[in-house]
């Protein structure tokens, strides 16, 4: 029993350090990569080739004063960013690491999506607590956008779940031993990719934080340590999205290369999210919602029904 608790605690510490390091340095990589795409160098001052820039930025944010607006709901204003940061770590507890996971469940994929669905609730809480018109507009945009695209996410995973016969992520990975689901479910993969970019509020779906329109959207009143922990949570959610892309559609850690291959898959998925930010222009809110409700959701339903028919035909044979 003591050995179990020691392994759990040490594993939790290692996982926290890993994802925090990922968040710090994928942020640095994003700034450098986008800089090169824009014919710039990106951060290159702090540390060799700018490698310590994000660490320096984190220290700078944590040294700033904590400013709470006069008319804000102070308890909710402080609690919202803390909960937004804890939520991705709680999601990580359900993600399997091979045969090991901190919280094991036969429905871990379903639980992960249920936890992701809490994100717009926390954003609305932060919006309400800020008592700012810019925060309100950004928060309403964020909640509307995330709710519209979470449905697309769920429709995208249903064919994968039915093909594997399980809501357990490890079982879905094991069922791809012969072929990846990206080959048999290409439309589901495309739907999932679009929806994941939208839910993570990355360009071209970054309307809730449109600087030219809403100052900083629902983040307007948050600065210093609050902004730092929210940004940390957003990058961890980016890792969660890349993890799910690799696990659900590209065979996860299975195959000859094992975890090394899975790390490459997660990195490539992350690179796709970064390239989308550097490449595409921002959509209008009506275009974004129409794209979801009028195109992606009907396509998701059609793909799900066709997949069911094909799977039923295979079972009959």
C-alpha positions in Angstrom: 0.0 0.0 0.0 2.8 2.4 0.9 4.6 1.5 -2.3 1.4 2.3 -4.3 1.1 5.7 -2.7 4.7 6.5 -3.2 4.5 5.6 -6.9 1.3 7.6 -7.3 2.8 10.7 -5.6 6.1 10.4 -7.6 4.2 9.9 -10.8 2.0 12.9 -10.1 5.1 15.1 -9.5 6.8 13.8 -12.7 3.7 14.3 -14.8 3.2 17.8 -13.4 6.8 18.7 -14.2 6.6 17.2 -17.7 3.4 19.0 -18.8 4.6 22.3 -17.2 7.8 22.0 -19.1 5.8 21.1 -22.3 3.7 24.2 -21.8 6.7 26.4 -21.3 8.7 25.2 -24.2 5.9 24.6 -26.7 5.1 28.2 -26.1 8.7 29.2 -26.9 8.7 26.9 -29.9 5.4 28.5 -31.1 6.9 32.0 -30.9 10.1 31.0 -32.6 8.3 29.0 -35.3 5.7 31.7 -36.1 8.5 34.2 -36.1 10.4 32.3 -38.8 7.1 32.0 -40.8 6.8 35.8 -40.6 10.5 36.3 -41.5 11.4 37.2 -37.9 13.8 35.6 -35.4 11.4 35.4 -32.5 12.7 35.5 -28.9 16.5 35.4 -29.0 17.8 37.4 -26.0 17.3 35.5 -22.8 19.5 32.4 -22.7 21.2 30.6 -25.6 19.1 31.3 -28.7 16.2 32.6 -26.5 15.7 29.2 -24.8 15.0 30.8 -21.4 12.6 33.4 -22.6 9.4 31.7 -21.5 10.9 31.0 -18.1 11.8 34.6 -17.8 8.3 35.6 -18.8 6.8 33.3 -16.2 9.0 34.9 -13.5 8.0 38.4 -14.7 4.3 37.6 -14.5 4.6 36.0 -11.1 6.4 39.1 -9.7 3.6 41.5 -10.8 1.0 42.8 -8.4 -2.3 41.1 -8.1 -4.9 43.6 -9.3 -8.6 42.9 -8.7 -11.1 45.4 -10.2 -13.0 47.5 -7.7 -16.5 46.2 -8.7 -15.5 42.6 -9.4 -16.8 39.6 -7.5 -13.5 39.0 -5.7 -13.9 35.4 -4.6 -15.1 34.2 -8.0 -12.5 36.5 -9.8 -9.7 34.7 -7.9 -11.2 31.2 -8.0 -11.9 31.1 -11.8 -8.2 31.2 -13.0 -7.2 28.7 -10.3 -9.9 26.2 -11.4 -9.1 26.8 -15.1 -5.5 25.7 -14.3 -6.5 22.7 -12.2 -9.0 21.4 -14.7 -6.4 20.3 -17.3 -4.4 18.6 -14.6 -7.5 16.7 -13.6 -8.1 15.7 -17.2 -4.5 14.4 -17.4 -5.2 12.1 -14.5 -7.6 10.2 -16.7 -5.3 10.0 -19.7 -3.6 6.6 -19.9 0.2 6.2 -20.1 0.3 2.7 -21.6 -1.3 0.3 -19.1 -1.0 2.9 -16.3 -3.3 5.8 -15.5 -3.8 7.8 -12.3 -7.5 7.3 -12.3 -8.6 4.2 -14.3 -12.1 4.0 -15.7 -13.7 2.0 -18.6 -15.2 5.3 -19.7 -12.1 7.6 -19.4 -12.7 9.1 -22.9 -16.2 10.1 -21.9 -15.0 11.5 -18.6 -12.3 13.5 -20.4 -15.0 15.1 -22.7 -17.3 15.8 -19.7 -14.4 17.6 -18.0 -13.6 19.6 -21.2 -17.3 20.6 -21.2 -16.7 22.4 -17.9 -14.3 24.9 -19.5 -17.0 27.3 -20.9 -18.7 27.3 -17.4 -15.4 28.5 -15.9 -15.0 31.1 -18.6 -18.5 32.5 -18.0 -17.7 32.5 -14.2 -14.5 34.6 -14.9 -16.6 36.8 -17.2 -19.2 37.4 -14.6 -16.6 38.0 -11.9 -14.7 40.6 -14.0 -17.7 42.9 -14.3 -16.3 44.3 -17.6 -18.0 44.9 -20.9 -15.0 43.6 -22.9 -14.8 40.5 -20.7 -18.6 39.9 -21.1 -18.4 40.1 -24.9 -15.4 37.8 -25.0 -16.9 35.4 -22.5 -20.2 35.1 -24.4 -18.3 34.5 -27.6 -16.1 31.8 -25.9 -19.1 30.0 -24.4 -21.1 30.1 -27.7 -18.1 28.9 -29.7 -17.0 26.1 -27.4 -20.6 24.8 -27.0 -21.0 24.8 -30.8 -17.8 22.8 -31.4 -17.9 20.4 -28.5 -20.8 18.8 -30.3 -18.6 18.3 -33.3 -15.9 16.8 -31.1 -18.3 14.2 -29.7 -19.7 13.3 -33.1 -16.1 12.9 -34.4 -15.2 10.3 -31.7 -18.4 8.2 -31.9 -17.3 6.3 -35.1 -14.0 5.6 -33.4 -15.7 4.4 -30.2 -18.0 2.1 -32.1 -15.2 0.7 -34.3 -13.1 -0.1 -31.2 -16.1 -1.1 -29.1 -14.9 0.8 -26.0 -14.8 4.2 -24.4 -11.4 3.4 -22.8 -8.6 5.2 -24.6 -6.1 2.3 -24.1 -8.6 -0.1 -25.8 -9.0 2.3 -28.7 -5.2 2.4 -29.1 -5.0 -1.4 -28.9 -7.7 -1.7 -31.6 -5.5 0.1 -34.1 -2.8 -2.6 -34.1 -3.6 -3.4 -37.7 -4.4 0.0 -39.1 -4.9 3.5 -37.8 -8.4 5.0 -37.6 -7.2 8.1 -39.6 -7.2 5.7 -42.6 -10.7 4.3 -42.0 -12.2 7.4 -40.5 -10.7 10.4 -42.4 -13.8 12.5 -42.1 -13.9 11.9 -38.3 -10.3 13.0 -38.1 -10.9 16.2 -40.0 -13.9 17.0 -37.9 -12.0 16.4 -34.7 -9.1 18.6 -35.8 -11.3 21.5 -36.7 -13.3 21.2 -33.5 -10.1 20.8 -31.3 -8.7 24.0 -32.8 -12.0 25.8 -32.1 -12.4 24.6 -28.6 -8.8 25.6 -27.8 -9.6 29.1 -29.1 -6.7 29.2 -31.6 -6.7 31.1 -34.8 -8.8 31.2 -37.0 -11.2 30.5 -34.1 -9.7 33.0 -31.6 -12.7 35.3 -31.6 -13.1 35.3 -27.7 -9.7 36.9 -27.4 -9.7 39.1 -30.5 -7.3 41.9 -29.5 -8.3 44.3 -32.2 -12.0 44.1 -31.2 -12.2 43.2 -27.5 -8.8 44.3 -26.0 -8.1 40.8 -24.7 -11.6 39.3 -24.6 -12.6 37.5 -21.4 -9.0 37.8 -20.2 -9.0 41.6 -20.2 -9.1 42.1 -16.4 -6.6 39.3 -15.7 -2.9 40.2 -15.5 0.2 39.1 -13.6 0.0 35.7 -11.9 -3.6 35.2 -13.0 -2.8 35.6 -16.6 0.2 33.3 -16.2 -1.7 30.4 -14.7 -4.5 30.8 -17.3 -2.0 30.7 -20.1 -0.4 27.6 -18.5 -3.8 25.9 -18.5 -4.4 26.7 -22.1 -1.1 25.2 -23.2 -1.8 22.1 -21.2 -5.2 21.8 -22.9 -3.3 22.1 -26.2 -1.2 19.0 -25.1 -4.5 17.2 -24.2 -5.9 17.9 -27.7 -2.6 16.7 -29.3 -2.6 13.6 -27.1 -6.1 12.7 -28.1 -5.3 13.2 -31.8 -2.4 10.8 -31.6 -4.2 8.3 -29.4 -7.6 8.2 -31.2 -6.5 8.4 -34.9 -2.8 7.5 -35.2 -2.4 4.4 -33.1 -1.1 6.0 -29.9 1.9 4.3 -28.3 1.3 1.0 -30.2 3.6 -0.2 -33.0 7.3 -0.7 -33.3 8.4 2.7 -32.1 6.2 2.8 -29.0 6.3 5.9 -26.9 9.0 7.5 -29.0 6.6 7.3 -32.0 3.7 8.6 -29.9 5.8 11.6 -28.9 6.4 12.4 -32.6 2.7 12.1 -33.3 1.8 14.4 -30.4 4.5 16.9 -31.6 3.1 16.8 -35.2 -0.4 17.4 -34.0 0.8 20.3 -31.9 2.6 21.7 -34.9 -0.7 21.6 -36.9 -2.3 23.7 -34.2 0.6 26.2 -34.3 0.6 26.4 -38.1 -3.1 27.1 -38.1 -2.5 30.1 -35.8 0.2 31.5 -38.1 -1.6 30.9 -41.4 -5.3 31.6 -41.3 -7.2 34.8 -40.8 -9.8 35.2 -38.1 -13.4 34.3 -39.0 -16.4 36.4 -38.1 -18.6 35.1 -35.3 -21.6 34.4 -37.7 -19.2 32.5 -40.1 -17.8 30.5 -37.2 -21.1 29.4 -35.9 -22.6 28.7 -39.4 -19.6 26.6 -40.2 -20.3 24.4 -37.2 -24.1 24.2 -37.2 -24.7 24.2 -41.0 -21.7 22.1 -42.1 -19.6 20.3 -39.5 -22.4 19.0 -37.3 -24.5 17.6 -40.3 -21.3 16.1 -41.7 -20.6 14.5 -38.3 -24.0 13.0 -38.2 -23.7 11.7 -41.8 -20.3 10.2 -41.1 -21.6 8.6 -37.9 -24.6 7.0 -39.6 -22.5 5.8 -42.6 -19.9 4.3 -40.2 -22.7 2.5 -38.3 -24.1 1.0 -41.5 -20.6 -0.1 -42.7 -19.8 -1.6 -39.2 -23.1 -3.4 -39.1 -22.5 -4.8 -42.6 -19.1 -6.1 -41.5 -20.6 -7.7 -38.4 -23.3 -9.5 -40.5 -20.6 -10.9 -42.8 
